[in-house]
């Protein structure tokens, strides 16, 4: 994945302020985020338009997250409170999309649940839809811990 290089933690702390309880990320003395592009809050730094949730993660941790994603635990992309942001791989982030991975087959166990993470697929068959949904939910929760 080709991402724009993010500013350093020192730069962000010098020019921006962040309220981890409300999720507000502002230029010192001004409102930095004036709107959204797609579904994420974004701001312009120099010639680059950057996702606020990624900047917040660098602001708080100082980590280089170029190859990782920052996920919103509650799936609300406007909620940039610190408790709602978590670093993930692309694969584990995609598990937090809420999409189903159950299919119906014409066999003795008609419901098949399938989850793929980092190229490894786990597949189980169930007699009822409820059993398949429970498996998917519990597997996602375990991976997303």
ZIKA-V701752 format. One record per pair of residues at least 24 apart in sequence whose C-alpha atoms are under 8 Angstrom apart, sorted by the first residue. I is the first residue (numbers start at 0). J is the second residue. Records with the same first field share a line. If there is no record, write none. Layout:
I=J + J
//
This chain:
0=66
2=65 + 66
3=47 + 49
4=65
5=49 + 54 + 65
6=54
7=57 + 58 + 61
8=57 + 58 + 59 + 60 + 61
9=58
11=54 + 58
12=58
17=55
18=80
19=79 + 80 + 81 + 82
20=80 + 81
21=79 + 80
22=78 + 79 + 80 + 81
23=79 + 80
24=51 + 55
38=76 + 77
39=76 + 77
40=76 + 77
51=79
52=79 + 84
55=79
56=84
68=92
90=116 + 117
91=116 + 117 + 142 + 143
94=139 + 143
95=139 + 143
100=135
101=131 + 132
//
